[in-house]
Amino acid sequence: MTNPQTGWEDIAAPDAEVIEALARASLAALPETYRTAAQRLALRVVDLAPDTMLDELGIDDPYTLTGLYDGIPLTEASVADQPQRPQAIWLFRRAILDEWVARGDVTLADLVTNVMVHELAHHFGWSDAQIAQIDRWWE
């Protein structure tokens, strides 16, 4: 039996490069007061969180973790702190895609932006009100 042509035959799931491009676009759209500092953070896009990271966080299901800020929040940083590794935002592609499909009511760009803003909030120490000014997720 031949499958009817649907137009989806040659379309693959968005890869890490697509997720990274969406994340970088969200950084570029930040208010000027945060943009430069946010762009200094390392950005890592991998399929799923590593087991060691999940174990440290006490998370059993890797599909529940879409992103993670790995660093010392600016509100807690001291000049005496010696970083052991670059401060980074991790995005977990398969978990993001899983949430995107399950929701079905947001664009992939909006979801990636929401994850990025949430992780940036950990870095900058933003309040819920500050997050709402930057990411109007519910609209």
N, C-alpha and C positions, 0 to 999 in steps of 0.2 A: 504494500500500500504506500503510495506517495503522499508525503506531507504537503499540505497546501502552503504556498509561500505566504509568510506573515510579515516579512520585512525585518524580522528579528534574527534571521539565520546567521548573520555575520557579526552580531553584536556580542561582545564579551563583557563580563563584569568589570567595573572600573578598577584599574590596578593602583598600585601604590603611588605612581606618578600623578594620577588624576587626583587622588586624595591629597597629596602634597600640594599640587597646584591650587586646589580649593582652599586649603589651609593658608597658603601664602597670600592668596587673594583676600582672605579674611583679615590677615595681619595688615595688609596694605590699606584696608578700609577702616582701620582703627582711628580714633581721634588722634591728632598729632601728638598730644601730650603723652601717649602711651606707645605710639607706633615704633619709634626708634628702639626703645628699650625692649619691646616685644620681639622685634626682628633680630635681636642679639641672642635670643634663646635658640638652642639647637632644636631642630625639628626631626623627629624620628617617626617614620611610618613603617609599621611591620604588620603582618597578617593578624597575629594574636599576641597578647601579653605573654612573655616567657614564664615558665612554671615557677622560677625563683621569685619573680615579681608577684605573681599570684599568691604564692605561699606567704611572702612577707605581708601581704595585704589581707590574708585570710579569705581569699576569694576562691571558690571551687569552680565556678563556671566562667571560662575566659570570655564568653560572649556577653557577659554583663559589664565588662570594662571596655568602654569605647576610647578613653583617653586617660592620661596621667601626667601630672606635673611632677618632675623629678628635680628637686632643688630646695634651696632655702628661701622661703618667702621673703620679699623685701622688708616686710614689717617685722621680721625676726632676725634679719641678717645683721652681722656685726663685722667690723673691720678685722676682728681677730679670726673670723671664720676663714679657713683654708679649704677651698673647694676640692673635693676628691675627684670630681668629674664635672664636665660642663652641665650647666642647668639646661634642662630639656623638657619639651613637651612631646609625649609619646602619643601617637594616634594608632589605633588598632583597627586596620582596614576591615577585616571580616566581621568584627563586632559592630562597626559602624554600618556596614552594608546590611547586616542582619537586622539592626534596629530600623534602618531606612525602609527595608522591605516590610517589616512587621507593622510599622506605623502607616505607611502608604499615604500619608497626608502632608508630607514635607518634601522639599527638594533636597537632593544630596548636598548641594552647596549650603543650604540653610542648616542642615544637621551638622555638617563639618564645622561651620561657623559657631554653632551653639557649643559643640564640644571644645573648640579652641577657646572661646570666651570663658567657659567654665574653668579650663585649665589655667588660663591667664589670670583669672580671679584668684587662684591659689598663689600665683607668683606675686601679683601686685597687692594682695590683701583686700580686694574689692568687697564692698558690702553688697547685699542683694539689690539695694537701690542703684548702686553704681553699675552692677551687671545689667540691670533693666534699662539703664540709659544707653548702654552700648549695644546690647542684643535684645531687640524687641521680639523675642522668640514666639510669644503667644499671639502676635498679630497676624 
